[in-house]
Amino acid sequence: MTVPLSIDDVTNNLVGVFRDPAILLGIPLALLGAVFMSFGAQYRHRGVVKVNHALGGTSTGLSGAQLLRLLGRPSWVLGTVMLGLAILCQLGALAIAPLIIVQPLGAVSLVITTLLNARISGHRPTLKSVRSIIACVGGILVFVTIAAFVATEQPVADSELLIILGLLVVVVGSLTAIWLIWVRRRGGRALFYIVASGMIYGFVATLAKVVIKRVQAGDFEWLTLTCLVALLAAVALGAYFVQTAYSAGPPDLVIAGLTVIDPMVAVLIGLVVLQEAATAGIGPMIGFVVAGAIAVYGVFSLARNHPQVISDSQELPIPRGGSH
């Protein structure tokens, strides 16, 4: 007598190749967040540029008057709403899928932003920028595919939380010192704000993942509350860095930096501290390195070779791409 398959049996057969079936929902949620992030970046950049031109902003940082003026720009408000939706999608993805899968998928926003900005600005992508996009998407696709087979959720110990918080304090302290000693005095350092925001948001994603998992486990105590406070503070600091970066560089360059540094920081923490690839052998680890290197090359190459980046960021000390 044949026993009919239950829904659980069918689901297990469909997703049996994955360590965690929730990944099948976490991946599309992360991709949807990348779409919102792309459109949000375009609208927020438009609002920042208009306010910057109206009030005569500088690249050393947005003033209080400029930040308040942004609230009256419909484009910036719409972009901020889209950013909020992107964050909700990312938090949903982090709640059900490993960090090392969710964060790299944010690089998709770079591709969308590049194509969207090219359409708005009238600059057609060059052959080099198309190759860069292929390298970026290909590297991320391979990385996520490997992670989907080997990534596992691990309980987060108090010692791991303390390590993450300690690293965040060191990073914020170092960035603050660099800003006070170097950037604030010299100005014109858009790349600093891009790198700084990417590093901060890497910790934001990690802390969000940790808080979500602790709350799901019913373990909300003083250390989890400390992580939540650190998360909110990091969000505020990262948001300031990002908005200042938009005032000094095109959205393509900002997103390019974020989609490299943010995932790199989060993935390193996920691999080293949270042990999300503890069951992976040497082969998958080599695959992570190779795929990550390809994606990193693609993003930086795109930042160099996209025609809008080249024409709008001549003051930045980065290698320039050609027109082919």
Secondary structure as UniProt FT lines:
FT   HELIX           7..14
FT   TURN            16..17
FT   TURN            21..22
FT   HELIX           23..55
FT   TURN            59..60
FT   HELIX           64..70
FT   TURN            71..72
FT   HELIX           74..96
FT   HELIX           99..102
FT   HELIX           103..107
FT   HELIX           108..121
FT   HELIX           127..150
FT   HELIX           158..178
FT   HELIX           179..183
FT   HELIX           184..186
FT   HELIX           190..216
FT   TURN            217..218
FT   HELIX           222..248
FT   HELIX           251..272
FT   TURN            276..279
FT   HELIX           282..305
FT   HELIX           307..312
FT   TURN            314..315
//
